[in-house]
Amino acid sequence: MYSRILATGKYLPQRVLTNADLEKMVETTDEWIRTRTGIEHRHIAADDEATSDLAYQAALVAMRDAGLAPSDIDLVLVGTTTPDLIFPNVGCLVQEKLGIKTGCPAFSLEAACSGFIYGLVVADQFIRSGQVRRALVIGAETMSRIIDWKDRETCVLFGDGAGAVILEASEAPGIMYSTLGADGRYRELLYASSGVSLRQREGAALRMKGNEVFKVAVKTLENLVDDVVEKNKLEQGQIDWLIPHQANIRIISATAKRLKMPMERVILTVREHGNTSAASVPMALDTAIRDGRIERGDLLLLEAFGGGFTWGASLIRY
C-alpha cells in the first residue's frame, strides 16, 4: 500500500508587502534583499485572519479539486509553528471549519519549516498501516505574528500562507521514500524567544543567526539529498523536479547543484512568497502542478530544513 497525491491547494492573504515597503520600515534596500535572498515580496495575513483560516482556505481548494466531501476525509494533520491558540490545536479548528463530523483524528505538529514534510511522513504511515484511506495534510503559517519588524535580518524574509495536500491510499507507488532528522544542539541559532512555559518580556519574536544557519542548512541538505539518491539508487536526471523549502535562493541553488539539477527543474516561489515556513513546500508544489510544469508520472523530491534544527525529504511519484 502506498500514499499518492490526489489533489493540492494553497491560499495567500490579500495584503502584499514589497521590498519597497520594507525600505520605509527598516534600514534595508530592495537590492540587498533580492541579491541575498531572492525575495521581492511576501503576503501578510489580515488582522482578523488566523492560521486556521489560511489552512481552511487551502484545504477547500484541494477538496474541491479532488471532488471530496468532508465525510471523505479520515485524518486532518496540520504542520505549523504559529497556531491560533495553545489549544484546541489547528487541526481540530480546521476540522470544525470544514464540517468534518466523522470524529476522525485531527492534530497539529510543530517542526518549524520542516512541519509539512514531517506531517506528510506521519500521514503516509497512517495510510500504509491501513488506519486511514484519505488524509488532509496542511502546512500553514502566520509568521508575521512573531516577526520583530525592527530586526532587518529577519523581517525581510518571512511571509504568511497555507498549502494543502490530500493523500489517498493506492496500490501504485506514490510516496516512495521519506527521511526525517533533527539536532537540538543548534537551538540557539534559530528560535522564537518566548513560549508558554518559558516566558520572556520581549514576547515571542523570531531570532536567527543567519550566517550560521546558512552553513548548517547547506551541509545538512547536501547530506539529505545524498541519502535519498543513494538509498533509491537514482541516476542523474531521474528526478524530474526539486520542490525545496523556499527559505533562501542561495540555499536552494546549493541543493540543486548537489543534485546536479539545472535551476529550470527547481520549483521557485521564494520571490513571490518569501519564507512561509511549513507552508512553503506545499504552496510551491501546488503552484507547479497548476501551471502545468509538474505532470502525472513525474518523480519529485520534496525537502525542507527548519528551526530545531529539523529536516526531512520525500521522494514522490506524482
C-alpha positions in Angstrom: 0.0 0.0 0.0 1.2 3.5 -0.9 0.1 7.0 -0.4 -0.5 9.1 -3.6 -1.2 12.8 -4.0 -4.8 13.1 -5.0 -5.1 16.9 -5.0 -3.4 20.1 -3.8 -4.4 23.6 -2.8 -3.0 26.9 -1.5 -4.1 30.2 0.0 -2.3 33.5 0.2 -3.6 36.5 2.1 -4.5 39.5 0.0 -2.1 42.0 1.6 1.3 42.2 -0.2 4.4 43.6 1.5 7.0 44.6 -1.1 10.7 45.2 -0.6 9.9 48.9 -1.3 7.5 48.9 1.6 10.2 47.4 3.9 12.6 50.2 2.8 10.3 52.6 4.6 10.1 50.4 7.8 13.7 49.3 8.4 17.2 50.1 7.2 17.4 47.9 4.1 17.1 48.1 0.3 15.3 46.2 -2.4 18.6 45.3 -4.0 20.1 44.0 -0.7 17.0 41.8 -0.1 16.9 40.4 -3.7 20.6 39.6 -4.1 20.9 37.9 -0.7 17.5 36.1 -0.5 15.8 36.2 -3.9 12.7 37.6 -2.3 10.8 40.5 -3.8 7.5 40.5 -1.9 5.5 38.4 0.6 1.9 38.1 1.7 0.8 39.2 5.2 -2.4 37.9 6.9 -5.1 40.4 7.8 -5.6 41.3 11.4 -8.7 39.1 11.6 -7.0 36.1 9.8 -5.6 33.3 11.9 -3.5 30.3 10.8 -6.6 28.1 10.9 -8.3 30.5 8.4 -5.5 30.2 5.9 -5.3 26.4 6.4 -9.1 26.2 5.9 -9.0 28.1 2.6 -6.1 26.0 1.2 -8.0 22.8 2.2 -11.2 23.9 0.5 -9.3 24.3 -2.8 -7.7 20.8 -2.5 -11.0 19.2 -1.5 -12.9 20.9 -4.4 -10.3 19.7 -6.9 -10.4 16.2 -5.5 -14.2 16.1 -5.6 -14.4 15.1 -2.0 -16.9 15.8 0.7 -16.0 16.4 4.3 -17.1 12.9 5.2 -14.4 11.5 2.8 -11.5 12.8 5.0 -10.2 10.3 7.5 -7.3 12.4 9.0 -6.5 16.1 9.4 -2.9 17.0 10.1 -1.5 20.5 10.2 2.2 21.4 10.3 2.5 24.9 11.9 4.7 26.8 14.3 2.2 29.7 14.6 -1.0 28.1 16.0 -4.1 30.2 16.7 -4.3 29.0 20.3 -2.5 26.8 22.8 -5.4 24.5 22.3 -7.6 23.4 20.6 -4.9 22.5 18.0 -5.1 24.0 14.5 -6.1 20.5 13.1 -9.2 20.5 15.2 -10.1 24.0 14.3 -9.8 23.2 10.6 -11.8 20.0 11.1 -14.6 22.1 12.6 -14.4 24.8 9.9 -14.6 22.1 7.1 -17.6 20.5 8.8 -15.9 17.1 9.2 -18.2 15.3 11.7 -16.8 11.8 11.4 -14.7 12.0 14.6 -11.5 11.4 12.6 -8.2 12.2 14.1 -7.2 15.8 13.8 -4.0 17.3 15.2 -1.1 19.6 14.6 2.7 19.1 14.8 5.5 21.6 15.2 8.8 21.1 13.4 9.2 24.7 12.2 9.9 25.0 8.4 10.0 21.2 8.2 6.5 20.9 9.6 4.8 19.9 6.3 7.3 17.2 5.5 7.0 15.8 9.0 3.2 15.8 8.6 3.4 14.2 5.2 5.5 11.4 6.5 3.2 10.8 9.5 0.1 10.8 7.3 1.8 8.3 4.9 2.4 6.0 7.9 -1.3 6.1 8.8 -2.3 5.2 5.2 0.4 2.5 4.8 -0.8 0.8 8.1 -4.4 0.8 6.8 -5.7 3.1 9.6 -7.0 5.7 7.2 -7.7 5.9 3.4 -7.5 9.7 2.8 -5.5 12.3 4.7 -5.6 16.0 4.5 -2.1 17.4 5.2 -1.6 21.1 5.6 1.3 23.5 6.1 0.1 26.8 7.4 1.7 29.8 9.0 1.2 33.4 10.1 4.9 34.2 10.5 4.2 37.9 10.6 2.8 37.4 14.1 6.2 36.6 15.5 8.4 38.9 13.5 10.3 41.8 15.0 9.7 44.4 12.4 12.8 46.4 13.6 15.1 43.4 13.0 16.2 43.8 9.4 18.0 40.4 9.5 14.6 38.6 9.8 11.7 40.9 8.9 12.7 40.8 5.2 12.5 37.0 5.0 9.1 35.8 6.1 5.5 35.8 4.8 2.2 34.1 5.5 0.3 31.4 3.6 -1.0 27.9 3.6 -0.7 24.8 1.3 -2.7 21.6 1.4 -2.3 18.1 0.0 -4.8 15.3 0.0 -3.2 11.8 0.2 -5.1 8.7 -0.8 -4.3 5.0 -0.4 -3.1 3.5 -3.7 -1.6 0.3 -4.9 0.6 2.2 -7.4 3.7 4.0 -6.0 3.2 7.5 -4.7 5.4 8.4 -1.7 8.3 6.1 -2.4 10.8 7.1 0.3 11.0 9.5 3.2 13.5 10.5 5.8 13.4 12.8 8.8 16.0 14.2 11.2 16.7 16.7 13.9 19.5 18.1 16.0 18.6 20.1 19.1 22.2 21.2 19.7 21.6 24.1 17.3 18.5 25.5 19.1 20.2 28.9 19.7 20.7 29.6 16.1 17.0 29.9 15.1 14.2 30.2 17.6 11.2 32.1 19.0 12.2 34.0 22.1 9.1 33.1 24.2 6.5 30.4 24.8 4.0 29.1 27.3 6.2 27.5 29.9 9.2 29.8 29.2 8.0 33.4 29.2 10.2 36.4 28.3 9.3 40.1 28.5 10.1 40.7 24.8 7.4 38.3 23.6 7.7 35.5 21.1 9.9 37.2 18.5 11.8 35.2 15.9 15.6 35.3 16.4 18.1 34.0 13.9 21.9 33.9 13.4 21.7 33.9 9.6 25.2 33.1 8.6 25.5 30.1 11.0 22.0 28.8 9.9 23.1 29.1 6.3 26.2 27.0 6.8 24.4 24.2 8.7 21.5 24.2 6.3 23.6 23.8 3.2 25.7 21.0 4.7 22.6 19.2 6.2 20.7 19.4 2.9 23.7 18.1 0.9 23.8 15.0 3.2 20.0 14.7 2.9 19.8 14.6 -0.8 22.8 12.3 -0.9 20.9 9.9 1.3 17.8 10.0 -1.0 19.9 9.4 -4.1 21.9 6.6 -2.6 19.1 4.7 -0.9 17.0 4.8 -4.0 19.9 4.1 -6.5 19.0 7.2 -8.5 20.9 8.3 -11.6 21.5 11.9 -12.6 18.4 13.2 -14.3 15.9 10.7 -12.9 14.4 13.3 -10.5 12.2 15.5 -12.6 11.5 18.3 -10.1 13.1 19.5 -6.9 10.5 21.2 -4.6 12.6 22.7 -1.8 11.6 24.8 1.2 11.6 28.3 0.0 13.9 29.9 2.5 16.8 31.5 0.5 17.8 31.3 -3.1 21.4 30.6 -2.2 20.5 27.5 -0.1 18.2 26.3 -2.9 20.9 26.8 -5.5 23.4 24.9 -3.4 21.0 21.9 -3.1 20.3 21.9 -6.8 24.0 21.9 -7.5 24.5 18.9 -5.2 21.8 17.0 -7.2 23.4 18.2 -10.5 20.0 19.6 -11.4 19.6 22.7 -13.6 17.6 25.5 -11.9 15.0 25.1 -14.6 14.0 21.9 -12.9 13.7 23.5 -9.4 10.3 25.0 -8.3 10.9 28.5 -7.1 8.3 30.6 -5.3 10.6 32.4 -2.9 10.4 35.6 -5.0 6.6 35.9 -4.7 6.0 34.3 -1.2 9.1 34.7 0.9 9.8 32.2 3.5 6.4 30.8 4.7 7.9 28.2 6.9 5.8 25.0 6.9 3.6 26.4 4.2 6.4 26.9 1.6 6.7 23.3 0.2 3.0 22.6 -0.3 2.4 26.0 -1.8 5.4 25.5 -4.2 4.1 22.1 -5.1 0.6 23.4 -5.8 1.9 26.3 -7.9 3.9 24.0 -10.2 1.0 21.5 -10.6 -1.4 24.2 -11.5 0.8 25.9 -14.1 1.4 22.6 -15.8 5.1 22.1 -15.1 4.5 19.0 -12.9 2.6 16.2 -14.6 1.4 12.8 -13.6 4.2 10.3 -13.5 6.9 12.8 -12.7 9.4 12.0 -9.9 9.5 14.7 -7.3 11.9 15.4 -4.4 10.4 17.5 -1.6 12.8 18.7 1.1 12.9 21.2 4.0 15.1 22.4 6.8 14.0 24.4 9.8 14.5 25.5 13.4 15.3 22.9 15.9 17.1 22.1 13.7 14.8 19.8 11.9 14.9 18.4 8.3 13.2 16.0 6.0 12.7 14.8 2.5 10.2 12.8 0.5 10.6 11.1 -2.9 7.3 11.0 -4.6 5.9 9.7 -7.9 3.2 12.1 -8.8 
